[in-house]
Amino acid sequence: MSYQQTMFDKIWEMHLIKKLEDQNDLIAIDRIFIHDVCGAFVFKMLDEAKTVVADNTRIYATPDHTPATVMGRTGETSKTGKRIMPIFTEGCKKYKIRLFDLDDPRQGIVHIVCPEIGLSLPGMTIACGDSHTCTHGALGTLSIGLGTTQLYHAMTTSCIIAKKPKTMRIRLEGKRRPEISAMDIILFVLSKLGIEVAVGYAVEFSGSVVREMSMEDRFTLCNFSVEMGAEYGLISPDEKTIDYIQGREFAPQGEDMDKLIAHCHEIASDKYSVYDKDIVIDITNIERQISWGINTGQVIGISGTIPDAKDQKSDKDKDSFLEACSYMDLKPGQNIRRLKVDHVFIGSCANGRLSNLVTAADAIKGRKVARGVKAVVVPGSMLIKQAAETMGLDKIFSNAGFIWGMPGCSYCTCSNDEHVASGSRCVSTTNRNFIGRQGVNVRTHLASPLTAVLTALSGSIE
């Protein structure tokens, strides 16, 4: 048998420039994506250092964090956008970086835009100043979120210094029920493995469940890799990957596409490759999942009850449990179902794609949002918004009582002055439920688009 390698090892070696001291490697970066917040900060660093980017053809930008998502918005609609957007747009102009601005039909959340227009391709190394850059790994890329200083180095050298992580495979097996989404599956995984299981690892998702998933579902899986502690999350490319890429604006064509297809087969993990950690999870009998606490591992089934302190595995877990119960105003043994909510949000780089909106619209068509609930849906990109409106989804949501928004991060990061009302309880299809994430004393429950819609209809978690 020939030498067997994981996909992560293959791509890492293909991009290894030099081994450095202290177990660090110098890695070449193929593509760099920036949004308005990380972009504004790195442009200030470039200006102060009086330096230039190494290769502007590798870099693409789109604003997503600070622009308001209300109809008729401009870059100055939000106070934060008014401060950040001029720095960002002028920086893109000065350093000749391709920008998909607010008036561009391709604008949107960076982790949705770049894959959907064919900029994220199998075998690439990708860097972005955002922790959810791991999302792009669904296409078979090594994609890492960088801090501002690291992003500055990547933009000025087209490479990064990084320690090679260990490898972990999470095999998802079993048969999922029709109502179970990728969001339910990854929340279930986090509830079983915790939020630190992948610290120091690159996580590859595989198994029969992953093979059957659409690309949009796979993006949701990889999006949450960082929530279990991993810097990288990835899935070996297959026919679904190739079908997804073909025909997209920046995707290769003709012979170049043939080469990419061959490359996909080349980089896929070998059948007998060995991982540092191998985990199998059966999802056959899971129900819809929802977070109850203040981290992404504090998750239960929709018919479940809040756990007990005595069930916590360590003192650290117990402390987090007690803090979560206090902040979320919940008690051990309490049912999560029927818990009254004030706000529902559908969107984000986790669940703002067209299939997510279709699922939600199908469930709410002809029905009405419960009185007292503010319900908002924000498409992940202008292309998704256009497709959804062509299908009439915007009218379905609006007729039901949802607010239909413009693309952006919106109520996920709340970097654009859009916050959930103080003290409210919110069911959200986003990826973080930290204290204060969506607003002062806001209690966030992470859930799938279907659960979010059913909750909006009933006025309580459903």
C-alpha positions in Angstrom: 0.0 0.0 0.0 1.4 3.4 -0.9 1.9 6.2 1.6 -1.6 7.4 2.7 -2.2 11.0 3.6 -5.1 13.1 4.9 -6.3 16.0 2.8 -5.1 18.4 5.4 -1.6 17.0 5.2 -1.6 17.1 1.4 -2.6 20.7 1.1 -0.3 21.8 3.9 2.7 20.2 2.2 1.8 21.7 -1.2 1.9 25.1 0.3 4.9 24.6 2.6 7.6 27.2 1.8 10.0 26.5 4.6 10.1 24.8 8.1 11.0 27.3 10.8 12.1 27.2 14.4 9.8 26.3 17.3 7.7 23.9 15.1 6.5 26.8 12.9 6.0 26.6 9.2 6.0 29.3 6.5 2.8 28.6 4.4 1.9 30.2 1.1 -1.6 31.8 0.9 -3.5 31.6 -2.3 -6.4 33.9 -1.5 -7.1 36.6 1.1 -10.6 37.8 1.9 -11.4 40.9 3.9 -14.5 42.5 5.3 -15.0 46.0 6.5 -13.9 45.7 10.1 -10.7 43.7 9.6 -10.0 45.6 6.4 -10.3 49.0 8.1 -7.8 48.0 10.8 -5.3 46.4 8.4 -5.4 49.4 6.0 -4.5 51.7 8.9 -1.5 49.4 9.6 -0.5 49.5 6.0 -0.7 53.3 6.0 1.3 53.7 9.2 4.0 51.3 7.9 4.0 53.0 4.5 4.1 49.6 2.9 2.1 47.9 0.1 0.3 44.6 -0.4 2.4 41.8 -2.0 -0.1 40.8 -4.6 -3.5 42.6 -4.9 -4.8 40.0 -7.3 -5.0 37.5 -4.5 -7.2 39.8 -2.3 -11.0 40.3 -2.5 -13.2 42.4 -0.2 -16.8 42.9 0.7 -18.5 44.8 3.6 -20.7 42.8 5.9 -20.2 43.6 9.6 -21.0 47.3 9.9 -23.5 48.1 7.1 -27.1 48.3 8.3 -29.4 45.7 6.8 -32.5 47.9 6.5 -33.9 48.7 3.1 -32.4 51.8 1.5 -29.3 51.6 3.5 -26.0 53.3 2.7 -22.6 52.9 4.2 -23.4 55.6 6.7 -26.8 54.3 7.9 -25.3 52.8 10.9 -23.0 54.9 13.2 -20.3 52.2 13.1 -20.5 52.0 9.4 -20.2 55.7 9.1 -16.9 55.5 10.9 -15.6 52.2 9.4 -16.8 52.2 5.8 -14.9 55.2 4.4 -11.6 53.8 5.7 -12.5 50.4 4.2 -13.6 51.6 0.8 -10.7 54.1 0.5 -8.2 51.4 1.5 -9.5 49.1 -1.2 -9.2 51.9 -3.7 -5.7 52.9 -2.6 -4.3 49.3 -2.6 -6.2 48.3 -5.7 -8.2 45.5 -4.1 -11.2 44.1 -5.8 -14.2 45.3 -3.8 -17.8 44.0 -3.9 -19.3 47.1 -2.3 -22.8 47.8 -1.1 -24.0 48.7 -4.6 -22.5 45.6 -6.1 -24.9 42.7 -7.0 -22.4 40.3 -5.4 -22.1 42.0 -2.0 -22.8 40.0 1.2 -21.3 38.1 4.0 -17.7 37.3 3.0 -18.0 33.6 3.9 -21.0 33.2 1.7 -20.0 35.6 -1.2 -16.6 34.1 -1.9 -17.7 30.5 -2.3 -20.8 31.4 -4.3 -18.9 33.4 -6.9 -16.2 30.8 -7.3 -13.3 32.4 -5.5 -12.9 29.6 -2.9 -11.6 26.5 -4.7 -10.5 23.0 -3.6 -6.8 22.8 -2.6 -6.4 26.5 -1.9 -5.1 28.1 1.3 -7.4 30.9 2.3 -7.0 33.6 5.0 -9.4 36.1 6.3 -9.5 38.4 9.3 -12.5 36.5 10.8 -12.8 33.4 13.0 -15.4 31.7 10.8 -13.1 31.5 7.8 -13.2 27.8 8.4 -16.5 27.8 6.5 -14.7 27.7 3.2 -13.2 24.3 4.2 -16.4 22.7 3.0 -14.9 23.1 -0.5 -11.7 21.3 0.4 -9.6 24.3 1.3 -7.3 25.1 4.2 -9.0 28.3 5.5 -7.9 30.1 8.6 -9.1 33.1 10.5 -6.4 35.6 11.3 -5.9 38.4 13.8 -5.2 41.9 12.4 -1.4 41.6 12.7 -1.4 38.2 11.0 -3.6 39.5 8.3 -1.2 42.4 7.7 1.6 39.9 7.3 -0.4 37.8 4.9 -1.3 40.8 2.8 2.2 42.1 2.6 4.0 38.7 2.1 1.3 36.3 0.7 2.2 33.8 3.4 1.7 33.2 7.1 3.7 31.6 9.9 1.7 28.8 11.5 2.1 25.7 13.6 0.8 22.6 11.9 -2.1 21.2 13.9 -2.9 17.6 14.6 -5.6 16.0 12.5 -9.1 14.9 13.7 -11.8 13.1 11.7 -15.4 13.3 12.8 -17.4 10.7 10.9 -21.1 11.3 10.9 -23.1 8.2 10.3 -26.7 7.1 10.4 -29.9 8.2 8.7 -31.3 11.7 9.5 -34.9 12.5 9.6 -36.3 15.0 7.1 -36.7 17.8 9.6 -33.1 17.5 10.9 -30.8 20.1 9.4 -27.0 20.5 9.3 -27.5 23.0 12.1 -29.2 20.4 14.3 -26.4 17.9 13.5 -23.5 20.2 14.3 -25.2 21.4 17.5 -25.7 17.8 18.5 -22.0 17.1 17.8 -21.0 20.1 20.0 -23.3 18.9 22.8 -21.5 15.5 22.8 -17.9 16.6 22.2 -17.8 20.1 23.9 -16.2 23.3 22.8 -12.5 22.4 23.4 -12.3 19.0 21.8 -10.6 20.3 18.7 -8.1 22.7 20.2 -4.9 22.1 18.4 -6.5 20.1 15.6 -7.7 20.5 12.0 -11.1 18.8 11.8 -12.2 16.8 8.7 -15.9 15.9 8.5 -16.8 12.7 6.7 -19.1 9.8 6.8 -22.3 8.8 5.0 -24.3 11.8 6.5 -21.7 14.2 5.0 -21.6 12.5 1.7 -25.4 12.9 1.4 -25.4 16.6 2.4 -25.8 19.4 0.0 -22.9 21.9 -0.3 -24.9 24.5 1.6 -25.3 22.0 4.5 -21.6 21.3 4.4 -20.8 25.0 4.8 -22.9 25.0 8.0 -20.8 22.1 9.4 -17.5 23.7 8.6 -18.7 27.0 9.9 -18.9 25.6 13.4 -15.4 24.0 13.4 -14.0 27.0 15.3 -16.8 26.6 17.9 -15.2 23.3 18.9 -11.8 24.9 19.1 -10.4 24.1 15.7 -8.7 26.6 13.4 -9.5 24.6 10.3 -12.5 22.6 9.3 -12.7 20.8 6.0 -14.5 18.2 3.8 -12.9 16.2 1.0 -14.1 17.4 -2.4 -16.4 15.1 -4.4 -18.8 15.3 -7.3 -21.1 17.6 -5.3 -18.2 20.0 -4.8 -17.4 20.0 -8.5 -21.0 20.5 -9.5 -21.3 23.4 -7.0 -18.2 25.2 -8.5 -18.9 24.8 -12.2 -20.3 27.8 -13.9 -19.6 30.3 -11.1 -18.3 33.7 -12.1 -14.7 33.3 -11.0 -14.5 29.5 -11.3 -12.1 27.9 -13.8 -13.4 27.0 -17.3 -12.5 24.5 -20.0 -9.1 22.9 -19.5 -8.5 24.8 -16.3 -11.7 23.2 -14.8 -10.6 19.8 -16.0 -7.3 20.4 -14.1 -9.2 21.4 -11.0 -11.4 18.3 -11.1 -8.2 16.2 -11.3 -6.8 18.2 -8.4 -9.9 17.4 -6.4 -9.2 13.7 -6.7 -5.6 14.3 -5.9 -6.1 16.2 -2.7 -9.0 14.1 -1.2 -8.0 12.1 1.9 -6.7 8.7 1.0 -8.8 5.7 2.0 -6.4 4.4 4.7 -5.1 7.7 5.9 -4.5 7.9 9.7 -5.7 10.7 11.9 -4.5 11.7 15.3 -8.0 11.4 16.6 -10.9 9.6 15.0 -14.5 10.1 16.2 -17.7 8.4 15.0 -21.1 9.9 15.8 -24.5 8.3 15.0 -27.2 10.9 14.3 -30.0 8.5 13.5 -32.3 9.2 16.4 -31.5 12.9 17.1 -34.3 15.4 17.3 -34.1 19.1 16.5 -31.5 20.8 18.7 -31.3 24.1 20.5 -28.7 25.8 22.7 -29.9 26.6 26.3 -26.7 28.2 27.7 -23.9 30.6 27.0 -21.6 28.5 24.9 -22.2 26.4 21.8 -21.7 23.1 23.7 -24.6 23.8 26.0 -27.2 22.2 23.8 -30.2 19.9 24.3 -32.9 18.4 22.1 -36.1 20.4 21.5 -38.1 18.1 23.9 -35.3 18.1 26.5 -34.9 19.7 29.9 -32.2 21.9 31.3 -29.5 19.6 32.7 -28.4 19.4 36.4 -25.2 20.7 38.0 -24.4 17.1 39.2 -24.2 16.0 35.6 -21.3 18.3 34.8 -17.9 16.6 34.2 -15.6 19.1 35.9 -15.5 22.1 38.2 -15.0 24.3 35.1 -18.1 22.8 33.5 -20.0 23.3 36.7 -19.0 26.9 37.0 -20.0 27.5 33.4 -23.3 25.7 34.0 -24.2 27.8 37.0 -23.3 31.0 35.1 -25.4 29.9 32.2 -28.5 29.1 34.3 -28.2 32.5 36.0 -27.7 34.5 32.8 -30.4 32.6 30.8 -32.8 32.6 33.7 -33.3 28.9 33.6 -33.5 26.1 36.2 -32.3 22.5 36.1 -35.2 20.2 34.9 -37.0 23.1 33.2 -38.5 22.3 29.8 -36.9 24.3 26.9 -40.1 24.0 24.9 -42.8 26.6 25.4 -40.2 29.1 26.7 -41.5 32.5 25.7 -39.4 34.5 23.2 -39.3 38.1 22.1 -37.1 38.0 18.9 -36.3 35.5 16.1 -33.5 36.0 13.6 -32.8 34.0 10.5 -29.5 34.7 8.7 -25.7 34.7 9.1 -22.8 32.9 7.5 -24.1 29.8 9.3 -27.6 29.7 8.0 -28.2 32.6 5.6 -28.1 30.6 2.3 -31.0 30.1 -0.1 -31.8 26.6 1.1 -32.1 27.9 4.6 -34.5 30.6 3.5 -36.6 28.1 1.4 -36.9 25.8 4.5 -38.1 28.7 6.6 -40.5 30.1 4.0 -42.1 26.6 3.4 -42.8 26.4 7.1 -44.3 29.9 7.5 -46.2 30.2 4.2 -49.8 31.4 4.8 -49.2 31.8 8.6 -48.4 34.7 10.9 -45.7 35.6 13.4 -47.0 35.5 17.0 -48.0 38.9 18.5 -45.1 40.4 20.5 -42.4 38.7 18.5 -40.0 40.7 16.3 -38.9 38.4 13.5 -36.2 39.3 11.0 -34.7 37.4 8.1 -31.5 38.6 6.4 -30.2 36.9 3.2 -26.5 36.1 3.2 -25.8 37.9 0.0 -27.3 40.0 -2.8 -27.3 37.0 -5.1 -29.3 35.0 -2.5 -31.6 37.9 -2.0 -32.2 38.2 -5.7 -32.9 34.5 -6.1 -35.2 34.5 -3.0 -37.2 37.4 -4.4 -37.5 35.8 -7.8 -39.0 32.8 -5.9 -41.3 35.1 -4.0 -39.8 34.2 -0.6 -39.6 37.9 0.4 -43.4 38.2 0.1 -44.0 35.0 2.0 -41.9 36.3 4.9 -43.3 39.8 4.8 -46.9 38.6 4.6 -46.2 36.5 7.7 -44.8 39.4 9.7 -41.1 39.0 9.2 -38.8 42.0 8.4 -37.0 41.3 5.1 -33.5 42.7 5.2 -30.5 43.5 3.1 -27.4 41.3 3.2 -25.0 41.5 6.1 -24.0 40.0 9.4 -26.8 41.9 11.1 -28.0 40.4 14.4 -25.2 37.9 14.5 -22.3 40.2 15.3 -24.5 43.3 16.0 -21.6 45.4 14.7 -24.0 47.6 12.7 -26.0 49.1 15.6 -28.7 46.4 15.1 -29.2 44.9 18.5 -31.8 42.7 20.1 -33.7 44.7 22.7 -32.1 44.6 26.2 -33.2 41.7 28.3 -35.0 39.9 25.4 -34.9 36.2 24.6 -33.9 35.5 21.0 -33.9 32.3 18.9 -31.3 32.8 16.3 -29.8 30.7 13.4 -26.3 32.2 14.1 -23.2 30.6 15.5 -22.5 32.2 18.9 -24.6 32.5 22.0 -22.1 34.3 24.3 -23.1 36.7 27.0 -24.1 40.0 25.4 -23.4 38.8 21.9 -26.8 40.1 20.5 -27.3 42.9 23.0 -27.2 43.9 26.7 -28.6 41.0 28.8 -30.0 39.3 25.6 -30.5 35.6 26.0 -29.6 33.8 22.8 -30.8 30.3 21.8 -29.1 28.9 18.7 -31.3 26.8 16.5 -32.0 25.7 12.9 -34.1 27.9 10.5 -37.0 25.5 10.9 -37.0 25.8 14.7 -36.6 29.5 14.4 -39.7 29.8 12.2 -41.8 27.5 14.4 -40.8 29.6 17.4 -41.8 32.8 15.6 -45.2 31.4 14.8 -45.9 30.2 18.4 -44.2 33.0 20.3 -42.3 30.4 22.3 -39.6 27.8 21.6 -41.2 25.1 19.5 
